[in-house]
Amino acid sequence: MLDRLMAIQKIVNNAATRNGLWQRIIEQENVADITEVGVWRGAFAAHQLEHCRGIKHYTMIDPWQQLPDWNKPSNQNDTFFEGIFAEAMACTNFAKEKRKVLRCTTKEAAPNIAPESLDMAYIDGDHTLRGITIDLMLMYAKLRPGGLLGGDDFVGKVWQHGPDFDPTFVCPYAIYFAEAMNVPIIILPFMQFLILKEPTQGFEVFHLTDGYENLKLNEMMRRPA
């Protein structure tokens, strides 16, 4: 575990962007089978498919449609989502032999992925409390022992989009989830997190970036003025 953590720390020290950070982690960890939840325009998928030669299978999960129970700014009409879907397909078309597209919710997609079959799952979907709970629980079961469960929008203030929208609970829920699974979690730069499916290591939070010293939920929940 220590060697693994030191290798990730070295990657963090030299990472200039979110995509570059994950590219180097994916390469370091020899990730071959990966699933992304919440693909949006496909920029993250396109970058990893282009630069990480070891990827053999990339499953893209996203409904790309308006959802009745998702109170976030990106929940636009279906015409808008058709354009977003077209962009995602176009920018990853160069790797179409590696990609598998599941245009549905995480709950609908999960039965199509075998348990303990993934090297990595990356979560960037519905960041509400309900959404991150579903995504982490369902995708964790799909990871092989030693696999990676990473994600985006690990923000220190839950009112990411203001008081008119549901709060973003990736942080601190990802930490609570890691504690429940009794596995380590690494807080990374660029509002990223990484949970390692290593139950023998036990729960521990590793801070590889600043800004998360105070994660008291009552303070995180303070509404903006």
N, C-alpha and C positions, 0 to 999 in steps of 0.2 A: 504493500500500500504506500509506503514512504517513497519508494522509487517512482511509483505512478504519480503521486502528488508532486514530486519534484519535477517530473517531466512536464506536467501541466503548468506548473509555476513558470518554467522556462518559456513555454509557449505564450503564457500571459504577458511575460516581460517583453516579448517581441511582437505582440499582436497590435496592429494599427486599426483594424476594423472588426466588426462582429463576424462577417463572413470569413475573414482571414483567420480569426481565432478558431472557429469551428473546423475550418479546413485542416488546420494543423492538428487539432485534437483527433479528427477523423482519421487522418493519416497515421498519427502516432499510435492510435488504438486499433489500427488495421480493420476498420469498419467496412464490411462488405454488404451487409443487408440493413437498410435504414428505412424508417418511416417518418414522414413529416406530417404533423397535424396542423392545419391552418396554413395553406400554401400561398394564398392571396395571389399576387401577380407572378409568383414563381422565381423571384430573384435569388432567394436563398438556395432553392433546389438547383437552379441553373449554375450557380457558382460552384456548388459542391460536385455536381456531375461533371463539370468541365475540368476541375482541378484535381479531384480525388480519383485517381485512376483505379484504386482498389475497390470502388463501389461496384457491385454487381447487380443489385436490385434496389430500386428507390420507389417506395410506395407513397403516393401523394393523396392525402385525405383532406377533403374540403367540400362542403355542400355547394359552394358558389351559388347561393340563393338567399333570398330574404327569409329570415327566421322569425317566427312569431314571439319567441320568448328570449330574445337577445337584445338587451337595451344598451347598445354601444353605437358610436358614430358610424362605424363601417357597415351597419345593417341597412343597406340601401335597397332599392327595388331590383327586381330580377333582370330588367334590361341592363342596368349597371353591372350586375354580376356576370352577365353573358360576355361583356367586354373584358372583365377581369379574368374570366376563365380562358378566353381566347388568348390573352397575353401570356398566361401561365403555360398554355400548351405550346404557343409559338416559341417562347424562349427556352423551353426544354425539349423541343422536337428533335434537336441534334442527338439526344440520348434516348429516343423513344423505345429502343430495344431494351433499355434498362428500367424504364419507369412503368409503374402500374398506377392508374388513376382510379380512385374510388371517390366518386362525386356524391358524397353523403356525409352524415354526421359520424362522429367517432363511435357512438353506440351501434350504428348501422354497419360501420366498416369493421369493427372488432372481430366478428365471427369469420371474416375472410383472412385473418392473420393467425397463424398457428401459435400456440403458446411456446414461449422460450425459443422463438425463431429469429429474433432480431438482435443485431449487434448494437443498434442505437435507435431511439425514438426522439424526435425533436418536436416540442410542443409550442405552437404559436397560434392557438385558435381562440376559443371563447375564454377570455381571462376573468370572467366573473367567478364567484365562489363555486357555483354549480358547475360551470364549464371546466375549471381547472381540476376540480375533484374527479369528474368523469374522465377527463383526458389522462391524468396521472394514474388513476387506479386501473383503467383498462389497458394502457400501454405498458405499465410496469409488468403486468402478467405476460406480455409478449416478448420481454427481454430474456435473453439467455443469461445464465449466471455470469457475473462480471460485466454485463452490458451497461450502456450509458443511457440515462434519461435526462435530456437537456431541455432548455426552454428559454423563451424570450419574455420581455416585459416584467422582469423581476424588479419592480419599482418600489421605492421605499415609502411612497405616499399612495394610499389606495384610491384617492380621487383623481386618477390619472386624466380623466376626460371631463372633470368638473362634476358638480353636484346633480346635474340633470341626468346623468347616466349611472348605471350600476358601477360600484367600485371594482377596481382591479385587485384580485386577491392572490395572484401568483406568489407574491410575497405578502404575508409569511407562510401561506399554506404549503408551499413546497417544502419548507423546513419541517412543518408539522407532519407532513406525509413521510419524509425521510425518517423522522423519529418513530413514527408508527411502524414503518418497515424495518427499523433498527439498522439503517444503512447510512453511510456518510453522504453529505451534501457539500458541494463546493460553490461558493458565491464568486462569480466571475465578473470581469468588466463588461461594459456595454449592456448592463441590465440583464445578464444571463445567469443561469444556474445549471449545475450539473450534479445529478444524483447517480451514485455508483451502486449497482446491484451487487453488493458484496456484504451479505448478512454476517459473515464471520468477523467483519471489522467493527460492527456496532455503529451506533449513531454518533456522529460528530459533525460540527459545522466548521468548515475551513474557509476563512475569509482571504481571498486573493485580490481583493480590491477594497477601496475605502467607500464610506458612505452608508454603511449598514450597521453602525455601532449601536444605534437605538432602534430596536424592532418591537417596542411596546405597542400592542395593538390599539390601546386607547388613544395614544398619540398619533398613530398612523391614521386613525379614523377621524381625526379632526377635519371637519368640513372647511373648504376654502371660503374666505369671506365673500 
